[in-house]
Amino acid sequence: MASNNSNKSPAFAQYRRTLNAISARTGTPLPSLILSFGILHELTAIVPLVGIFYGARTLGIGERVVSAVVQQDITTPEDGSALRWTRAKFKTWVEEGEGKVERVGRRYGLFGFEKGAEGAAPESFRSGQIAGDVANAVFAYGVTKVNNGRVYLMQDWH
């Protein structure tokens, strides 16, 4: 049986003190605070992701936006550095989104993937041509990531 000393790790001591101070200040038990944070964190990530996915699917914009981002040449010299950075960041988010969509698709049998199957991706996912629900999922991931980043940036400015 593992000892309880792992909870007293010096690496987590500062976090524990801070969380205990918040718990004391609010009068809320620490487990309740942690559970509340987890629920709110998931709600602010999952609910917008699902909503944006179905909105993009209904309006048919996921595929158009994703293909425009993927096909952009980010090395054009006349672009300003901020625009070049933004395009490169969007392209990175599309690539991250592709990876996440593929993992979820293979795990749950979504977006044309067979559940638990290894091997070749479905036609809608091959050769850089992202189509249909895959594009909508990648689009939803990107928009959710932008929105969460915007919220964090705004917190730093105030």
Sequence and secondary structure as in RCSB ss.txt:
>XXXX:A:sequence
MASNNSNKSPAFAQYRRTLNAISARTGTPLPSLILSFGILHELTAIVPLVGIFYGARTLGIGERVVSAVVQQDIT
TPEDGSALRWTRAKFKTWVEEGEGKVERVGRRYGLFGFEKGAEGAAPESFRSGQIAGDVANAVFAYGVTKVNNGR
VYLMQDWH
>XXXX:A:secstr
   GGGGG HHHHHHHHHHHHHHHHHT  HHHHHHHHHHHHHHHHHHHHHHHHHHHHHHT HHHHHHHHHH  TT
 TTS HHHHHHHHHHHHHHHHHHHHHHHHHHHHT TT  TT  SS  GGGSTT   HHHHHHHHHHHHHHHHHHH
HHHHHHH 
